[in-house]
Amino acid sequence: MGSYGFIWGQRAPCGGHPAAPSRGHALVPGCRAARCRRTTTPNVPRAAASALGLRRRARCGGSPAPVAVRLRCGWPAELPLRAGSGVRVRGVSDASGCSMIALLHTGAAKFPQHFLPRARQAVCLLLPAALLKGYGSIISRKLASHGFGASMAAMSSFPPQRYHYFLVLDFEATCDKPQIHPQEIIEFPILKLNGRTMEIESTFHMYVQPVVHPQLTPFCTELTGIIQGMVDGQPSLQQVLERVDEWMAKEGLLDPSVKSIFVTCGDWDLKVMLPGQCQYLGLPVADYFKQWINLKKAYSFAMGSWPKNGLLDMNKGLNLQHIGRPHSGIDDCKNIANIMKTLAHRGFIFKQTSKPF
């Protein structure tokens, strides 16, 4: 979730009484200084306190009551806010004057790493992305100045996924209005997405020569942007599938110890298009094409709504700019990868959605 939140920390540096942490709670103190005997506590409405599980702790001489936050997942964590900002998070306002966020324990090395995924996911659900983005850099600088730079770097990765790699795929095929049969794949792109960083590590991209309907229709060219010269003289589907297998082997994706899965926008690509054309041509379908993640289903699980217009709705729902032109296979793959990265950043764990063949 980037460089903020969940670094086990140290005492308030402002000279007043440190927020006295107790084991089992992470604290957001509001310490002004020893010379300041006023008490200012975060304004926590009763309803918000009940919903978020906030409770006040005993006050010390010059420090107001810190607030302990216990998340629903069962692991306590701090609210990553800059003190004195007056920022309101679902009714919880930080009105303190201390500019340091002091957390449980005395050193970052004591942080139990196996709590990271649950903690990160919980905070992403509690706090809107815009707030996290605005305050992440501030907290990074504060904690880095107190020796927590390495721990902050460790937090920059995404929640652990079930797969080492995601293979983003989006076919373009011959088409017309009314539809022609059989359809044939004319663009075959794959992006290799690292499951830990959600960054693109490698690309496979080839155009395919159609054989049943070798001439592209004007409708097809207008929809996909693929002109006749881009497919003429290109390899057949059989040859492209052989090159896909070579690329998979070169990238280490055929190693039994490496877990990878294809990701598509819908089920059409690997449930209908590829097996249908392979059956028509008498070609085998490799086993790695027989399980995949339908991004539409993943998005609906994460966001609670079905993207009727596919990538356009998903980009809109996540406030993302559309990359390239619609119905370009390689550009659609880039959009899928960007949506996946955004969902993973929010703590979503991707799972296979296809049923076994």
C-alpha positions in Angstrom: 0.0 0.0 0.0 2.9 2.2 -0.5 5.2 3.7 2.2 2.8 4.4 5.0 1.3 2.8 8.1 2.3 -0.1 10.3 5.9 0.6 11.3 6.5 -0.3 14.9 7.8 2.9 16.4 9.2 5.0 19.2 8.5 7.8 21.6 7.1 11.2 20.8 10.0 13.5 20.0 8.4 16.7 21.2 9.8 16.7 24.7 6.6 16.0 26.5 5.5 12.8 28.1 5.6 10.1 25.4 2.3 8.4 24.8 2.6 5.4 27.1 2.0 2.5 24.9 0.8 -0.8 26.2 1.3 -4.2 24.5 -1.6 -5.0 22.2 -2.5 -1.5 21.0 -1.0 0.9 18.4 -1.3 4.5 19.4 -1.9 7.9 17.8 -0.8 10.3 20.5 -1.6 13.9 20.8 1.3 15.2 22.8 2.0 18.9 22.8 4.9 19.3 25.2 5.6 19.1 28.9 5.2 22.8 29.3 1.7 22.7 27.7 -0.7 21.5 30.3 -3.7 21.7 28.1 -5.2 18.5 27.0 -6.4 18.1 23.4 -7.8 14.8 22.4 -9.0 13.6 19.0 -12.6 14.3 18.5 -14.2 10.9 18.2 -18.0 10.9 17.8 -19.7 8.1 19.7 -21.0 6.4 16.6 -17.6 6.4 14.9 -15.9 5.2 18.1 -18.3 2.3 18.2 -17.9 1.4 14.6 -14.1 1.6 14.5 -13.5 0.2 18.0 -11.7 3.4 19.2 -11.2 3.8 23.0 -9.5 6.4 25.0 -6.6 5.7 27.3 -5.5 7.3 30.6 -3.9 10.7 30.4 -0.4 11.5 31.4 0.9 14.8 32.8 1.4 16.8 29.6 -0.1 14.4 27.1 -3.7 14.0 26.0 -5.3 10.7 25.7 -4.0 8.7 22.8 -6.4 6.6 20.8 -6.1 2.9 20.3 -7.6 1.4 17.2 -8.5 -2.3 17.0 -9.4 -3.4 13.5 -12.1 -5.9 12.7 -9.5 -8.4 11.5 -8.4 -8.7 15.1 -5.1 -6.9 14.8 -4.7 -3.4 16.2 -3.2 -0.6 14.2 -2.7 3.1 14.0 -4.5 5.6 11.9 -1.8 7.1 9.6 -2.6 10.8 10.0 -0.4 13.8 10.3 -1.1 15.3 13.7 -2.4 18.8 13.8 -4.0 18.4 10.3 -7.6 18.3 11.4 -8.2 15.7 8.8 -11.4 13.8 9.3 -11.6 10.1 8.5 -15.1 8.7 8.7 -15.9 11.1 11.6 -12.5 10.7 13.4 -10.6 14.0 13.5 -7.0 14.4 14.5 -6.8 17.7 16.4 -3.5 17.1 18.2 -0.4 19.2 17.9 2.3 16.5 17.8 3.9 15.9 14.4 5.2 12.4 15.1 3.2 9.2 15.0 4.4 7.0 17.9 3.6 3.3 17.7 3.8 0.2 19.7 7.2 -1.4 20.6 10.6 0.1 20.5 12.1 -1.0 17.2 11.0 -1.8 13.7 12.8 -5.1 13.8 10.2 -6.4 16.3 7.4 -6.1 13.9 5.7 -9.5 13.2 5.9 -9.7 9.4 3.2 -12.3 9.1 0.7 -9.6 10.2 1.5 -7.3 7.2 -1.1 -8.6 4.7 -4.0 -8.4 7.1 -2.9 -5.0 8.5 -2.4 -3.5 5.1 -5.7 -4.7 3.7 -7.6 -3.4 6.8 -6.2 0.1 6.6 -6.9 0.2 2.8 -10.5 -0.5 3.6 -10.7 2.0 6.4 -9.0 4.9 4.6 -9.8 6.4 1.1 -7.0 6.2 -1.4 -6.8 10.0 -1.7 -6.1 10.4 2.0 -3.4 7.7 2.0 -1.7 9.3 -1.0 -1.7 12.7 0.5 -0.2 11.7 3.8 2.1 8.8 2.8 5.0 10.9 1.9 4.8 13.0 5.1 4.8 9.9 7.4 7.6 8.4 5.3 9.8 11.4 5.9 9.0 11.5 9.7 9.7 7.8 10.2 12.8 7.8 8.0 14.3 10.6 10.1 14.0 8.2 13.1 15.7 5.3 11.5 12.7 3.4 10.0 13.6 3.8 6.3 14.3 0.0 5.8 11.0 -0.9 7.3 9.1 1.6 5.2 10.7 0.1 2.1 9.6 -3.3 3.2 6.0 -2.0 3.3 6.1 -0.8 -0.3 5.2 -4.2 -1.8 1.7 -5.4 -2.3 -0.2 -8.0 -0.2 1.1 -11.5 -1.0 -0.9 -13.0 -3.9 -1.5 -16.7 -4.5 0.5 -16.6 -7.8 4.1 -15.6 -8.6 3.0 -14.3 -12.0 -0.2 -13.1 -13.7 -0.3 -13.5 -17.5 -2.6 -10.8 -18.9 -4.1 -11.8 -22.2 -6.6 -10.1 -24.5 -7.3 -11.5 -28.0 -8.6 -9.6 -31.0 -10.4 -11.6 -33.7 -11.9 -11.3 -37.1 -15.4 -9.9 -36.9 -18.2 -8.2 -38.9 -21.7 -7.1 -38.5 -23.5 -9.5 -38.6 -20.9 -11.8 -37.0 -18.8 -14.1 -39.2 -18.1 -17.7 -38.4 -15.7 -19.0 -37.5 -13.9 -16.1 -35.9 -10.1 -16.2 -35.9 -7.5 -14.7 -33.6 -5.6 -11.9 -35.3 -3.8 -10.4 -32.3 -2.2 -12.4 -29.5 -0.7 -10.3 -26.7 0.4 -11.5 -23.2 1.9 -9.4 -20.4 3.8 -11.1 -17.6 2.9 -9.3 -14.4 5.0 -9.9 -11.2 2.6 -11.0 -8.5 4.7 -9.3 -5.8 5.2 -5.9 -7.4 2.4 -5.9 -9.9 4.8 -4.6 -12.5 5.1 -5.8 -16.1 8.3 -7.8 -16.5 7.9 -9.2 -20.0 5.7 -8.9 -23.1 4.7 -11.4 -25.8 2.9 -9.8 -28.8 2.2 -11.2 -32.2 -0.3 -10.7 -35.0 -1.8 -13.8 -36.6 -2.7 -14.6 -40.2 -6.3 -15.6 -40.5 -6.9 -18.5 -43.0 -10.7 -19.0 -43.2 -11.5 -15.3 -43.7 -8.1 -13.9 -44.8 -9.4 -10.5 -45.7 -10.3 -8.2 -42.7 -13.6 -6.4 -43.0 -13.9 -2.6 -42.7 -15.9 -3.2 -39.5 -13.0 -5.2 -38.0 -10.4 -2.6 -38.9 -12.5 0.2 -37.5 -13.1 -1.7 -34.2 -9.6 -3.1 -33.6 -7.3 -0.7 -35.5 -5.7 -3.7 -37.2 -5.3 -3.2 -40.9 -4.7 -5.9 -43.6 -1.0 -5.3 -43.8 -0.6 -6.1 -40.1 -1.8 -9.7 -40.6 -0.6 -10.5 -44.1 2.4 -12.8 -44.0 2.2 -13.3 -40.2 2.5 -16.8 -38.6 -0.5 -19.1 -38.4 -2.2 -19.7 -35.0 -0.4 -23.0 -34.7 3.0 -21.3 -35.2 2.1 -18.5 -32.7 1.0 -21.1 -30.1 4.4 -22.8 -30.5 6.1 -19.4 -29.9 4.0 -18.8 -26.9 5.2 -22.1 -25.4 8.8 -21.1 -26.2 8.3 -17.8 -24.5 6.7 -19.4 -21.5 9.7 -21.7 -21.1 12.2 -18.9 -21.5 10.4 -16.9 -18.8 10.5 -19.8 -16.4 6.7 -20.1 -16.4 6.7 -23.8 -17.1 8.7 -24.6 -14.0 6.4 -26.6 -11.7 7.5 -24.6 -8.7 6.3 -21.3 -10.3 2.6 -20.5 -9.9 1.1 -18.5 -12.7 -2.4 -17.9 -14.1 -3.9 -16.1 -17.1 -6.1 -13.0 -16.6 -8.7 -11.9 -19.1 -11.4 -9.3 -19.3 -14.3 -11.8 -19.4 -14.4 -15.5 -20.1 -14.6 -15.3 -23.9 -10.9 -15.4 -24.7 -10.1 -18.8 -23.1 -13.5 -20.3 -22.7 -14.8 -19.7 -26.2 -12.3 -18.2 -28.7 -9.1 -20.1 -28.3 -10.6 -23.6 -27.7 -13.2 -23.0 -30.5 -10.5 -22.1 -33.0 -8.2 -24.9 -31.9 -11.0 -27.4 -32.2 -11.8 -26.1 -35.7 -8.1 -26.4 -36.8 -7.5 -29.7 -34.9 -5.0 -28.2 -32.6 -4.4 -29.1 -28.9 -4.9 -26.5 -26.2 -2.1 -26.3 -23.6 -3.1 -27.0 -20.0 -1.9 -23.5 -18.9 -4.7 -22.0 -21.0 -7.4 -24.0 -19.1 -7.5 -21.9 -15.9 -7.8 -18.1 -15.6 -9.0 -15.1 -13.7 -11.9 -13.2 -15.1 -11.1 -9.6 -14.2 -14.8 -8.6 -14.3 -15.6 -11.1 -11.6 -12.6 -10.0 -9.5 -13.6 -6.4 -9.9 -17.2 -7.2 -8.8 -15.9 -9.1 -5.8 -13.6 -6.1 -4.8 -15.9 -3.2 -5.6 -19.4 -4.7 -5.2 -20.7 -3.8 -8.7 -20.6 -5.5 -12.1 -18.7 -3.7 -14.8 -21.3 -3.9 -17.6 -19.0 -2.0 -20.0 -15.9 -3.9 -19.1 -12.6 -2.0 -19.0 -14.3 1.4 -19.4 -16.5 0.9 -16.3 -13.6 -0.6 -14.3 -11.3 2.4 -15.1 -14.1 4.8 -14.2 -14.9 3.0 -10.9 -11.2 3.2 -9.9 -10.6 6.7 -11.2 -8.1 5.5 -13.8 -7.3 6.9 -17.2 -7.9 4.6 -20.1 -4.6 3.6 -21.8 -4.4 3.5 -25.6 -7.4 2.7 -27.8 -10.3 0.4 -26.9 -10.2 -3.0 -28.6 -6.4 -2.9 -29.2 -5.3 -6.2 -27.7 -2.0 -4.9 -26.3 -3.6 -1.7 -25.0 -6.4 -3.7 -23.3 -3.8 -5.8 -21.6 -2.1 -2.7 -20.2 -5.5 -1.5 -18.9 -6.1 -4.9 -17.3 -2.7 -4.8 -15.6 -3.3 -1.3 -14.4 -6.7 -2.2 -12.9 -5.1 -5.3 -11.2 -2.3 -3.2 -9.7 -4.9 -0.7 -8.3 -7.0 -3.5 -6.8 -4.0 -5.2 -5.3 -2.9 -1.8 -3.9 -6.2 -1.8 -2.0 -5.5 -5.2 -0.6 -7.4 -7.4 -3.0 -6.2 -11.0 -3.4 -6.8 -12.5 -6.8 -8.2 -16.0 -7.1 -9.0 -18.3 -10.1 -12.5 -17.8 -11.3 -12.7 -20.4 -14.1 -14.1 -23.8 -13.5 -11.8 -26.8 -14.3 -12.3 -28.1 -17.8 
